[in-house]
Amino acid sequence: MFEKIEMIRMARSMGDHVAQRQAIVARNIANADTPDYKAQDLESFEDSYRSRDGLGPLRTTDPRHLATPDWSPGAARRLSAEGGVSPNGNSVSLEAEMLKAAELKRGHDLSLGIYRSALDLMRTSIGRRS
């Protein structure tokens, strides 16, 4: 029922995107000293929301297959981060990764705020104020 409300769907998708991106940032930081490791990132949430790269919906060839959701966190493309490369071929900048981590914290807080606002709006609409 609640997954059909666009605001809640967007908040959930944003939270999923932030979680995926946080995992990539953590992997970048963990490999900061690995030779020839290239830093990665996901495309922005705005670019990936409702984008399926023009491929269209997945086919369900068996009745037991699940239908494609309107937006899937798997639709976000993984990108190689641009930046300088150290002498050992590593392109991870710890400063840039820490800035991304702070940005992700703000994104997570925003998705929670949107979700809370949607719940408050629903509670108010049915006459409950708590």
MARTOR-67072 format. One record per residue (C-alpha): x, y, z; residue in three letters. Coordinates in pm, whole numbers, plus 50000, padded with zeros to 5 digits. Example, Ala and Ser with C-alpha at 12.3 -4.5 7.8 and 13.67 -1.06 7.14 Angstrom:
2
{c1 = 51230 c2 = 49550 c3 = 50780 resn = Ala}
{c1 = 51367 c2 = 49894 c3 = 50714 resn = Ser}
! end
This chain:
130
{c1 = 50000 c2 = 50000 c3 = 50000 resn = Met}
{c1 = 50262 c2 = 50256 c3 = 50106 resn = Phe}
{c1 = 50498 c2 = 50167 c3 = 49819 resn = Glu}
{c1 = 50245 c2 = 50322 c3 = 49579 resn = Lys}
{c1 = 50289 c2 = 50667 c3 = 49735 resn = Ile}
{c1 = 50549 c2 = 50850 c3 = 49528 resn = Glu}
{c1 = 50701 c2 = 51044 c3 = 49819 resn = Met}
{c1 = 50764 c2 = 50726 c3 = 50020 resn = Ile}
{c1 = 50895 c2 = 50547 c3 = 49713 resn = Arg}
{c1 = 51137 c2 = 50832 c3 = 49647 resn = Met}
{c1 = 51256 c2 = 50839 c3 = 50010 resn = Ala}
{c1 = 51316 c2 = 50464 c3 = 50004 resn = Arg}
{c1 = 51499 c2 = 50485 c3 = 49672 resn = Ser}
{c1 = 51713 c2 = 50770 c3 = 49801 resn = Met}
{c1 = 51802 c2 = 50569 c3 = 50112 resn = Gly}
{c1 = 51895 c2 = 50268 c3 = 49898 resn = Asp}
{c1 = 52110 c2 = 50485 c3 = 49672 resn = His}
{c1 = 52289 c2 = 50641 c3 = 49970 resn = Val}
{c1 = 52355 c2 = 50295 c3 = 50118 resn = Ala}
{c1 = 52502 c2 = 50166 c3 = 49791 resn = Gln}
{c1 = 52715 c2 = 50475 c3 = 49748 resn = Arg}
{c1 = 52837 c2 = 50453 c3 = 50109 resn = Gln}
{c1 = 52953 c2 = 50095 c3 = 50046 resn = Ala}
{c1 = 53152 c2 = 50214 c3 = 49742 resn = Ile}
{c1 = 53307 c2 = 50503 c3 = 49938 resn = Val}
{c1 = 53405 c2 = 50260 c3 = 50216 resn = Ala}
{c1 = 53560 c2 = 50027 c3 = 49958 resn = Arg}
{c1 = 53753 c2 = 50320 c3 = 49810 resn = Asn}
{c1 = 53888 c2 = 50418 c3 = 50153 resn = Ile}
{c1 = 53979 c2 = 50056 c3 = 50232 resn = Ala}
{c1 = 54179 c2 = 50035 c3 = 49907 resn = Asn}
{c1 = 54349 c2 = 50373 c3 = 49941 resn = Ala}
{c1 = 54695 c2 = 50208 c3 = 49942 resn = Asp}
{c1 = 54624 c2 = 49929 c3 = 49691 resn = Thr}
{c1 = 54839 c2 = 49967 c3 = 49379 resn = Pro}
{c1 = 54647 c2 = 50035 c3 = 49055 resn = Asp}
{c1 = 54311 c2 = 50063 c3 = 49235 resn = Tyr}
{c1 = 54078 c2 = 50306 c3 = 49061 resn = Lys}
{c1 = 53832 c2 = 50497 c3 = 49279 resn = Ala}
{c1 = 53467 c2 = 50436 c3 = 49194 resn = Gln}
{c1 = 53143 c2 = 50621 c3 = 49253 resn = Asp}
{c1 = 52776 c2 = 50596 c3 = 49157 resn = Leu}
{c1 = 52600 c2 = 50841 c3 = 48934 resn = Glu}
{c1 = 52397 c2 = 51096 c3 = 49127 resn = Ser}
{c1 = 52056 c2 = 51005 c3 = 49264 resn = Phe}
{c1 = 51891 c2 = 51263 c3 = 49041 resn = Glu}
{c1 = 52040 c2 = 51102 c3 = 48730 resn = Asp}
{c1 = 51957 c2 = 50747 c3 = 48833 resn = Ser}
{c1 = 51604 c2 = 50795 c3 = 48970 resn = Tyr}
{c1 = 51358 c2 = 50643 c3 = 48724 resn = Arg}
{c1 = 51637 c2 = 50589 c3 = 48472 resn = Ser}
{c1 = 51687 c2 = 50250 c3 = 48321 resn = Arg}
{c1 = 51941 c2 = 50353 c3 = 48056 resn = Asp}
{c1 = 51672 c2 = 50333 c3 = 47790 resn = Gly}
{c1 = 51666 c2 = 49952 c3 = 47804 resn = Leu}
{c1 = 51300 c2 = 49921 c3 = 47888 resn = Gly}
{c1 = 51150 c2 = 49681 c3 = 48139 resn = Pro}
{c1 = 51293 c2 = 49338 c3 = 48205 resn = Leu}
{c1 = 51111 c2 = 49050 c3 = 48044 resn = Arg}
{c1 = 50941 c2 = 48795 c3 = 48262 resn = Thr}
{c1 = 50981 c2 = 48466 c3 = 48079 resn = Thr}
{c1 = 50832 c2 = 48261 c3 = 48359 resn = Asp}
{c1 = 50514 c2 = 48336 c3 = 48556 resn = Pro}
{c1 = 50715 c2 = 48294 c3 = 48878 resn = Arg}
{c1 = 50942 c2 = 48587 c3 = 48790 resn = His}
{c1 = 50884 c2 = 48915 c3 = 48968 resn = Leu}
{c1 = 50787 c2 = 49221 c3 = 48769 resn = Ala}
{c1 = 51037 c2 = 49504 c3 = 48736 resn = Thr}
{c1 = 50983 c2 = 49778 c3 = 48998 resn = Pro}
{c1 = 50936 c2 = 50137 c3 = 48882 resn = Asp}
{c1 = 51279 c2 = 50220 c3 = 49013 resn = Trp}
{c1 = 51547 c2 = 49979 c3 = 49108 resn = Ser}
{c1 = 51864 c2 = 50072 c3 = 49299 resn = Pro}
{c1 = 52047 c2 = 49847 c3 = 49056 resn = Gly}
{c1 = 51980 c2 = 50105 c3 = 48783 resn = Ala}
{c1 = 52248 c2 = 50340 c3 = 48917 resn = Ala}
{c1 = 52561 c2 = 50308 c3 = 48708 resn = Arg}
{c1 = 52900 c2 = 50269 c3 = 48871 resn = Arg}
{c1 = 53146 c2 = 50527 c3 = 48744 resn = Leu}
{c1 = 53521 c2 = 50555 c3 = 48769 resn = Ser}
{c1 = 53600 c2 = 50868 c3 = 48964 resn = Ala}
{c1 = 53804 c2 = 51134 c3 = 48789 resn = Glu}
{c1 = 54113 c2 = 51260 c3 = 48960 resn = Gly}
{c1 = 54486 c2 = 51241 c3 = 48995 resn = Gly}
{c1 = 54674 c2 = 50915 c3 = 49014 resn = Val}
{c1 = 54950 c2 = 50849 c3 = 49265 resn = Ser}
{c1 = 55284 c2 = 50699 c3 = 49156 resn = Pro}
{c1 = 55158 c2 = 50347 c3 = 49237 resn = Asn}
{c1 = 54856 c2 = 50393 c3 = 49007 resn = Gly}
{c1 = 54599 c2 = 50444 c3 = 49284 resn = Asn}
{c1 = 54340 c2 = 50716 c3 = 49220 resn = Ser}
{c1 = 54178 c2 = 50732 c3 = 49567 resn = Val}
{c1 = 54186 c2 = 51070 c3 = 49740 resn = Ser}
{c1 = 54105 c2 = 51030 c3 = 50109 resn = Leu}
{c1 = 53999 c2 = 51394 c3 = 50134 resn = Glu}
{c1 = 53751 c2 = 51354 c3 = 49847 resn = Ala}
{c1 = 53616 c2 = 51031 c3 = 49997 resn = Glu}
{c1 = 53564 c2 = 51199 c3 = 50336 resn = Met}
{c1 = 53373 c2 = 51482 c3 = 50164 resn = Leu}
{c1 = 53157 c2 = 51221 c3 = 49989 resn = Lys}
{c1 = 53091 c2 = 51052 c3 = 50325 resn = Ala}
{c1 = 52968 c2 = 51384 c3 = 50470 resn = Ala}
{c1 = 52750 c2 = 51438 c3 = 50162 resn = Glu}
{c1 = 52607 c2 = 51087 c3 = 50205 resn = Leu}
{c1 = 52521 c2 = 51161 c3 = 50569 resn = Lys}
{c1 = 52323 c2 = 51464 c3 = 50453 resn = Arg}
{c1 = 52151 c2 = 51250 c3 = 50186 resn = Gly}
{c1 = 52058 c2 = 50989 c3 = 50444 resn = His}
{c1 = 51919 c2 = 51252 c3 = 50679 resn = Asp}
{c1 = 51722 c2 = 51402 c3 = 50389 resn = Leu}
{c1 = 51566 c2 = 51067 c3 = 50296 resn = Ser}
{c1 = 51466 c2 = 51009 c3 = 50660 resn = Leu}
{c1 = 51320 c2 = 51360 c3 = 50679 resn = Gly}
{c1 = 51113 c2 = 51304 c3 = 50365 resn = Ile}
{c1 = 50991 c2 = 50971 c3 = 50499 resn = Tyr}
{c1 = 50894 c2 = 51125 c3 = 50834 resn = Arg}
{c1 = 50712 c2 = 51411 c3 = 50660 resn = Ser}
{c1 = 50516 c2 = 51165 c3 = 50448 resn = Ala}
{c1 = 50417 c2 = 50966 c3 = 50756 resn = Leu}
{c1 = 50315 c2 = 51283 c3 = 50940 resn = Asp}
{c1 = 50107 c2 = 51387 c3 = 50641 resn = Leu}
{c1 = 49931 c2 = 51050 c3 = 50635 resn = Met}
{c1 = 49868 c2 = 51058 c3 = 51011 resn = Arg}
{c1 = 49722 c2 = 51407 c3 = 50984 resn = Thr}
{c1 = 49500 c2 = 51302 c3 = 50692 resn = Ser}
{c1 = 49345 c2 = 51020 c3 = 50895 resn = Ile}
{c1 = 49303 c2 = 51238 c3 = 51204 resn = Gly}
{c1 = 49592 c2 = 51120 c3 = 51421 resn = Arg}
{c1 = 49839 c2 = 51383 c3 = 51533 resn = Arg}
{c1 = 50105 c2 = 51182 c3 = 51721 resn = Ser}
! end
